[in-house]
Amino acid sequence: MVQLAPAVAMDEVTFRSDTVLSDVHLYTPNHRHLMVRLNSVGQPVFLSQFKLLWSQDSQTESGAKGGDYGDAHTKEPPSAETGSTGSPPGSGRTQEEDDVLGEEAQGNPHDIIRIEHTMATPLEDVGKQVWRGALLLADYILFRQDLFRGCTALELGAGTGLASIIAATVARTVYCTDVGADLLAMCQRNIALNSHLAAAGGGVVKVKELDWLKDDLCTDPEVPFSWSQEEISDLYDHTTILFAAEVFYDDDLTDAVFKTLSRLAHRLKNACTAILSVEKRLNFTLRHLDVTCEAYDHFRSCLRALEQLADGKLRFVVEPVEASFPQLLVYERIQQLELWKIIAEPVT
């Protein structure tokens, strides 16, 4: 339900919505999705499939060209009557899920990534949805396997874990981080659902809590998804890649993300590269009486501030990434999706 905020001047009127719906699903309004369970707060959890266009034998470009694949990015599960031959080893699926997924469950498991997610949530739970920016970031990881191969990488605000799962097909270790025990548990389940993809490349995904509003990592063993001292040492000694998708929708959180990026870059033993995915969302506001993109504008201002940061230790080089690389995941690659690369290197 949308309502006007009460008791404000006309030039300050804002719109509030109780529900946020991922635009991935707005583009597939007629697709059926398999609901697999309710999460701990009573939200329906669905299972969707995303098609990989790679050749698993060579793991090279499949010849697919970048472009608009429309609604094909999430396949519609056949009815239960189609039957199933059962889950491949390590798939993490139940027999009931196989029965509903039908013929698609019989295909090459290396051509499909299966993600549990919600369709709509309150704003504070948007990480439980699948966003197009995560698909673009995953697509770039598949394209730039040379950048990720054999590395240690960390994802900020991983949400459902889709990009971390893809990164683990080539990276040595991926620290998949977010906050909230329920969200992290969903992320852990998605990693289990797709463990065969990481295993094929020898990668390991570790789900960990990382709060952008705190300076230190949680090491309390009583807290789910906390860090061990060995993991913290591995993180700081070996990480060379940081990445994040669709975490720039709120100015305060955007500030926190950039603060965390800078803090991590200064603590890492090696120079690092950060890959950020963002969607430029246009909104009409009564305050401006025009279409604006305030969250995106704030994101760009943070990029400029980071590039101008001078502390005598690191310098940050910010570069846009042209999104014209071949499309290796099936989704709708729209013009509003952007990738940015930040290279953090010691000042010499």
LINVENGI-V386625 format. One line per field, one symbol per residue. ss: DSSP state (A for helix, B for strand, O for the rest). phi: phi as a letter, one per 20 degrees, with the letter a starting at -180 (. if undefined). psi: psi as a letter, one per 40 degrees, with the letter a starting at -180 (. if undefined). A space follows every 10 residues. Layout:
BEGIN
ss=???
phi=???
psi=???
END
This chain:
BEGIN
ss=OBBBOOOOOA AAOOBBBOOB BOAAAAOOOO OOOBBBBBOO OOOBBBBBBB BBOOOOOOOO OOOOOOOBOA AAAOOOOOOA AAOOOOOOOO OOOOAAAAAA AAAAAAOOAA ABBBBBBOOB BOAAAAAAOO OAAAAAAAAA AAAOAAAAOO OBBBBBOOOO OAAAAAAOOO OOBBBBBBOO AAAAAAAAAA AAAOAAAAAA AOOBBBBBBO OOOOOOOOOO OOOOOOOOAA AAAAAAAABB BBBBBOOOOO AAAAAAAAAA AAAAAAAOOO OBBBBBBBBO OOBBBOOOOB BBOAAAAAAA AAAAAAAAOO OOOBBBBBBB BOOOOOOOBO OBOOOOBBBB BBBBBBOO
phi=.dbffflcff fdfcdccfcd dgfgefecfd eeceedadef dnefdddcdc eededffdld fenfefrdel effcfeffff ffmaeoffgn fmeefffffe flfffeffff dcddceadeb bfgfdffede dfffffffff fffdfffefm edccdemfmf ngfffffffc ffccedcaco ffffffffff fffdffffff emecddeceb efecfdefdf feegmfdeff ffffgfecfc cdbbcldddc ffffgfffff gfffgfeffd fccddddbde eececffela ecbfffffgf fffffffefc cmdccdddcf dfedfgedce aeeeffeccc ddddcffd
psi=hhihhifiid eehihihehh hhedddefde ihihhdihae eehhhihihh hhfihdddfi heehiiaheb eedhihhiid eeaieiiihe deiidddddd dbddeeahee ehhhhhiidi iidefeeeih iddddddddd dddfdddehe ihihhhfdbe eddddddeed idhhhhiaih dddddddddd dddfdddddd eeihhhhihh heeidiiheh eehifiiidd dddddddehe hiiihfefeh dddddddddd ddddddeidi iihhhhhihg hhihiddefi higddddddd dddddddehh eediihhhhi hhfeiiheih ihgidehiih hhhhiih.
END
